Amino acid sequence: MYDIAIIGAGPAGASAALFAAKAGKKTLLVDNDKSMTKRAWIENHYGVAEITGPDMVDIGKKQATKFGAELVTATVTNVVKKEQGFTVETEEQGSFEAAHVILATGALTALAEAIGVATTEGKEPRIKTVFQTDASGKTTIPGIWAAGTCAGVSVHSIITAGDGAKVAINVISEINGERYVDHDVLKTN
Ligand SMILES: Cc1cc2nc3c(=O)[nH]c(=O)nc-3n(C[C@H](O)[C@H](O)[C@H](O)COP(=O)(O)OP(=O)(O)OC[C@H]3O[C@@H](n4cnc5c(N)ncnc54)[C@H](O)[C@@H]3O)c2cc1C
């Protein structure tokens, strides 16, 4: 049983996976390589002078797996509520059990119908439908969260990555029963 399964490894999902895995949570990251970010050339991401979208996505996945997130290439077809947690079903790689699920599927929200989470109209250009969430990232099914473009935030890499981090921190905090922060300190002589 994974503590947290994240669907989508674009900036939102990989950022969530990096925080979850670095916090010591058993983390699954499932992605089917359809990130819109792979079409971008990015010069507006704070702290990064310029980067291609494919490089950003590749580095994000490597950061997440470096801390122990398990990356699986597959299309998620459904997330089914069990007595304890959820079963994440995939087309190609079977199914996985997880206590919490974070949806980070970018512009793709077709999964909503199978899962049964509520959606609402997207406000961002070209984003027609998003998962309905509260301010913490909770969807209408307890234990299923959403982050990034699919949760309706502004469609920019720094904001979707930040939202993935925010939602992961909220999930980690809920699991731990207290607010969680991840601060590494610069070593000086
Ligand atoms: C042409 C273009 C140029 C852009 N230029 C910029 C720019 O200059 N600056 C900027 O800040 N932003 C730019 N953006 C926007 C940026 O890409 C997005 O704001 C943001 O990074 C999206 O992140 P995300 O993680 O929400 O979605 P995505 O990056 O789309 O990631 C979603 C992931 O979910 C996966 N997924 C979806 N459904 C499933 C499923 N059922 N099973 C498994 N995996 C699934 C997809 O394969 C994908 O990898 C640009 C976008 C485009 C299209």
The ligand as an SDF file (V2000), in Angstrom:
LIG
                    3D

 53 58  0  0  0  0  0  0  0  0999 V2000
    2.9510   25.4700  -26.0170 C   0  0  0  0  0  0  0  0  0  0  0  0
    3.0020   25.7840  -24.5400 C   0  0  0  0  0  0  0  0  0  0  0  0
    3.8810   26.7370  -24.0710 C   0  0  0  0  0  0  0  0  0  0  0  0
    3.9530   27.0440  -22.7150 C   0  0  0  0  0  0  0  0  0  0  0  0
    4.8360   27.9940  -22.2780 N   0  0  0  0  0  0  0  0  0  0  0  0
    4.9100   28.2740  -20.9660 C   0  0  0  0  0  0  0  0  0  0  0  0
    5.8240   29.2570  -20.4900 C   0  0  0  0  0  0  0  0  0  0  0  0
    6.5860   29.8520  -21.2600 O   0  0  0  0  0  0  0  0  0  0  0  0
    5.8360   29.5260  -19.1520 N   0  0  0  0  0  0  0  0  0  0  0  0
    5.0050   28.8870  -18.2790 C   0  0  0  0  0  0  0  0  0  0  0  0
    5.0650   29.1630  -17.0840 O   0  0  0  0  0  0  0  0  0  0  0  0
    4.1350   27.9580  -18.6940 N   0  0  0  0  0  0  0  0  0  0  0  0
    4.0680   27.6390  -20.0150 C   0  0  0  0  0  0  0  0  0  0  0  0
    3.1740   26.6950  -20.4450 N   0  0  0  0  0  0  0  0  0  0  0  0
    2.2290   26.1100  -19.4720 C   0  0  0  0  0  0  0  0  0  0  0  0
    2.8010   24.9820  -18.6270 C   0  0  0  0  0  0  0  0  0  0  0  0
    3.1650   23.8790  -19.4220 O   0  0  0  0  0  0  0  0  0  0  0  0
    1.6850   24.5620  -17.6560 C   0  0  0  0  0  0  0  0  0  0  0  0
    1.2300   25.6720  -16.9370 O   0  0  0  0  0  0  0  0  0  0  0  0
    2.0500   23.6500  -16.5230 C   0  0  0  0  0  0  0  0  0  0  0  0
    3.3930   23.4260  -16.4520 O   0  0  0  0  0  0  0  0  0  0  0  0
    1.2300   22.3820  -16.5640 C   0  0  0  0  0  0  0  0  0  0  0  0
    1.6240   21.5150  -15.5050 O   0  0  0  0  0  0  0  0  0  0  0  0
    0.6830   20.3310  -15.0240 P   0  0  0  0  0  0  0  0  0  0  0  0
    1.5470   19.4360  -14.2140 O   0  0  0  0  0  0  0  0  0  0  0  0
   -0.5580   20.8750  -14.4390 O   0  0  0  0  0  0  0  0  0  0  0  0
    0.2360   19.5850  -16.3930 O   0  0  0  0  0  0  0  0  0  0  0  0
    1.0840   18.7720  -17.4680 P   0  0  0  0  0  0  0  0  0  0  0  0
    2.4670   19.2910  -17.6340 O   0  0  0  0  0  0  0  0  0  0  0  0
    0.2410   18.6850  -18.7010 O   0  0  0  0  0  0  0  0  0  0  0  0
    1.2150   17.3140  -16.8120 O   0  0  0  0  0  0  0  0  0  0  0  0
    0.0990   16.4730  -16.6560 C   0  0  0  0  0  0  0  0  0  0  0  0
    0.5810   15.0250  -16.7390 C   0  0  0  0  0  0  0  0  0  0  0  0
   -0.4960   14.1520  -16.4100 O   0  0  0  0  0  0  0  0  0  0  0  0
   -0.3860   13.0000  -17.2160 C   0  0  0  0  0  0  0  0  0  0  0  0
   -1.6980   12.3420  -17.2670 N   0  0  0  0  0  0  0  0  0  0  0  0
   -2.9010   12.8980  -17.5780 C   0  0  0  0  0  0  0  0  0  0  0  0
   -3.8720   11.9820  -17.4890 N   0  0  0  0  0  0  0  0  0  0  0  0
   -3.2740   10.8230  -17.1120 C   0  0  0  0  0  0  0  0  0  0  0  0
   -3.7520    9.5000  -16.8720 C   0  0  0  0  0  0  0  0  0  0  0  0
   -5.0590    9.1870  -16.9720 N   0  0  0  0  0  0  0  0  0  0  0  0
   -2.8540    8.5520  -16.5300 N   0  0  0  0  0  0  0  0  0  0  0  0
   -1.5390    8.8310  -16.4000 C   0  0  0  0  0  0  0  0  0  0  0  0
   -1.0350   10.0680  -16.6180 N   0  0  0  0  0  0  0  0  0  0  0  0
   -1.8980   11.0470  -16.9730 C   0  0  0  0  0  0  0  0  0  0  0  0
    0.0840   13.5240  -18.5690 C   0  0  0  0  0  0  0  0  0  0  0  0
    0.7320   12.5210  -19.3400 O   0  0  0  0  0  0  0  0  0  0  0  0
    1.0540   14.6200  -18.1340 C   0  0  0  0  0  0  0  0  0  0  0  0
    2.3990   14.1390  -18.0960 O   0  0  0  0  0  0  0  0  0  0  0  0
    3.1010   26.3750  -21.7940 C   0  0  0  0  0  0  0  0  0  0  0  0
    2.2150   25.3980  -22.2700 C   0  0  0  0  0  0  0  0  0  0  0  0
    2.1540   25.0960  -23.6230 C   0  0  0  0  0  0  0  0  0  0  0  0
    1.1930   24.0580  -24.1040 C   0  0  0  0  0  0  0  0  0  0  0  0
  1  2  1  0
  2  3  1  0
  2 52  2  0
  3  4  2  0
  4  5  1  0
  4 50  1  0
  5  6  2  0
  6  7  1  0
  6 13  1  0
  7  8  2  0
  7  9  1  0
  9 10  1  0
 10 11  2  0
 10 12  1  0
 12 13  2  0
 13 14  1  0
 14 15  1  0
 14 50  1  0
 15 16  1  0
 16 17  1  0
 16 18  1  0
 18 19  1  0
 18 20  1  0
 20 21  1  0
 20 22  1  0
 22 23  1  0
 23 24  1  0
 24 25  2  0
 24 26  1  0
 24 27  1  0
 27 28  1  0
 28 29  2  0
 28 30  1  0
 28 31  1  0
 31 32  1  0
 32 33  1  0
 33 34  1  0
 33 48  1  0
 34 35  1  0
 35 36  1  0
 35 46  1  0
 36 37  1  0
 36 45  1  0
 37 38  2  0
 38 39  1  0
 39 40  1  0
 39 45  2  0
 40 41  1  0
 40 42  2  0
 42 43  1  0
 43 44  2  0
 44 45  1  0
 46 47  1  0
 46 48  1  0
 48 49  1  0
 50 51  2  0
 51 52  1  0
 52 53  1  0
M  END
$$$$
